[in-house]
């Protein structure tokens, strides 16, 4: 009897008085479905730490594929305002706290994409300026767009591939909280340090040394 649940029904007269109650005659026992209710009330396991966020998943494979090729699927990765991006940039440059705590469970790809694009353009511009200053005056200067493709491949490849490798290593060692979006955001915002490095690479001292070699 302890392994099952029961409902108790008590007979009450018209005046609301229980009166004389006999457990054998007035009480009726019915099988209850407490076990089924408890089973239905269980909280499902947290699956928000997978490769993709929970909002983008679907029980139907067909609808999941349609979401993958829709703009609304990728819009959730860019749902961030300017103030939040600036705050995360500041946390990446001056890491006073854990950067994952700064993300507050909402990693974005807006900041990493534009930071990587800015680094690519600055690398191309500084490399072009340095090459122009190193060219003799009687020579015709030709832009080298191979530097642009090389910078794009290096920065975008570094920002896209290394976080996936890190996520795979964490999963290999049994980490349940690893999230590839957080890894992308971490490495993407960390690319801010390459902006001053690229600017320093084109400096008067570097330019004078290039001209002196010519």
N, C-alpha and C positions, 0 to 999 in steps of 0.2 A: 504493500500500500504506500510505502514511502517513496517508491520509485515512480509513482504516477500521481497526477494531479486530479482533484475532484472539485466539483461545484456543489454547494450545499443549498437546498431549497427549503425554506421555512414557511409553513402555512400561517397566515395572519388572518384574524377574523375581520368583519366589516368595521368594527369600532377601532381598529388599529391595535388591539390588545393581543399580545401573544397568548395570554392565558396559560393553560396547562400544556406544556410541550413534552411530548414523549419522544425520545430519541429514536425509538424503534418504529413508531407509527407516523410521526409528523415530519421526519427528516428523510429526504430523498437524495441519493448520491448519483451523480452523473459523471461520466468520463469527460475530462477536460483536455484541451489542446494546448496546455502551457508549453509543452516541449516544442511544438511547431511554431508557436508565437515567439519563443526565445530564439529559435533558429532563424526566423525571418527578421528578428530585431538585431541581429549581429551586425556590427560595423564592418564593412568590407575593408580589405587591406589597402594601404596607401600605395597607389601606383603612379603617383605624380613625379616620382624620381626616375622615370625611365628615360629612354632616348628622346621621346617627344612628350610634351606636356599633356595632361589628362584631357584638356579641352579639345585637343585635336584628334583624339582617338574616337573610334566608333566601333560598335559591335558588328556592324555590317561592313564587309570588305568593300562593296561597291561604293557606299557613301564615303568611306575613308579615302578611296582613290580619287573621288571627285573633290574632296576637300584638299587633297594634296596638290591638285592642279588649279586651285582657285586662289584668288588674291586674298580672300578672307583668312585662309590658312596661314599665309605669311604675314598678314597684318598684325597678328597677335605678337609677333616677335619685334615689332617696331612701335608698340603701344607705350610710349614714354614721352614726357614733355622735356622742354629745354632745361628747366631748372634741375630736373632729375639727372639729365645727362651731365650738366656742369658739376653737380654734386659728386657724381661717380668719377668724373675726370679728376676732381680734386682729391678724392679718396685714392685714386690710382697713383697720383704723383706724390701725395703725402699720406702714406699708409699708416694712419694712426689707429685704425681698427681693422678687423677682419673684413676683407672686401666682400666675402659672401654674405656677411651681415648687412653690408651697405646695399647689396642687391635686394634684400628683403623678400627673397623668393620670387622676384620678377625680373629675371635676366632679359636683356634686350640685345638686339643685333644692330640697332640704329647707330649707337655710338661706335662700336667696333668697325662697322662698315665705313663710315665717314672718316674715322681716324686713320684707318688703313689707306683709304683713298688720298687723304691729305699727305700722309707720309710718302706715298708713291709719287705724287706731284712734286713735292719738295725735293725728293731725291733726284727726279728728272731735271728740275729747274737748276738746282745747285750744281749738278753734274754738267749741265749744258753751259752754265756761266763759267765754271772752272775751265772747261774745254775752250770756251771762247776767249778767255783771258790768256790762255796758253797758246793760242794760235797767232802766228806772225801776221803783221798788218798787211803784207802783200799777198796773203793767201785768202782764198774765198772760204768763208766758214759754212759748213754744212751741218745741219742738225742730225744728230744720231738718235733716231727713234728706237734703236735697239736698247738703249738705256731705259726707255720708258717701259718696254715690254719686259725687260729684265727685272726692273724694280717692281712691276706689278706681279710678276710670277714669284719673286722672292717674298714680298710682303703678304700677298694674298695666300700664297702657299703656306707660309709660316703661320699665319693667323688661322687658316682653315684646317690644316693637317695636324699640327702639333697638339691642339686641344683634343682632337679625336683620339690621337694616340694616348694622351694622358688619361682620357676617360676610359679607354680600353684597358689600360694598365690597372686603374683603380677597380674596375669591374673584375679583372682577373684575380686581384687579391681580395675580393669579397666585399668591396665597399657597396653598401646599399643606398647611400645618399649621393652617389656620383651622378651628376647631370651634365650632359654635353653642352647645353646652352650656357650653364654657368662657367664651364671651361672656356667656351668661345668668348663670353663677356670678359672673363679675367684676362685672357691673352689679348683681346681686342683693345681694351682700355689701357693695358700695359704698353701698347705701341706708342703711347704719347711720349715716352722717353726718347723715341727715335726722331721726333720733330726737332728738338734742340740739337741733337747729334748731327742731323743732316744740315742744319743751319751753320753749325760750327765747322763742318767740313768745307764750307765755302767761307773763308775768312781772309782778311788782308794778308796774313802771314802765308797761308796756303797759296794764295794767288801770286804773291811775290816770288815764292819758291818755284811755282810753275813757270812764271815769266823768266826767272833767272836761268832755268834749265834750257830755255829756248835761246 
